[in-house]
Amino acid sequence: MATEVTIQDAIGVLRRSLAGEVTIEEANTLFSSLSNHSEQSVQDALHAAVHFLTDADVRQSDPEYDRLQRVRLAEKLDALHRLAGA
């Protein structure tokens, strides 16, 4: 049975993704635990983290793509903070 992913879990993964401190496997594990999560923004944020991590090679070769993906992930992080009331 999947464990409920909290907003704080998602915030942590996004922060660590931006800092280069999370693995694709870790993000995928959390993302696969989302089947019953009621907050679409948590699902969207973790999906964005997985996408960000899997596109590391593209981001490395294309600075503008890297910038856009980092902005997108930061926007997801801001949305989660608002949802959490932080």
Secondary structure, DSSP 8 states (H G I E B T S, - for coil): ------HHHHHHHHHHHHTT---HHHHHHHHHT-TT---HHHHHHHHHHHHHHHTHHHHHH-HHHHHHHHHHHHHHHHHHHHHHT-
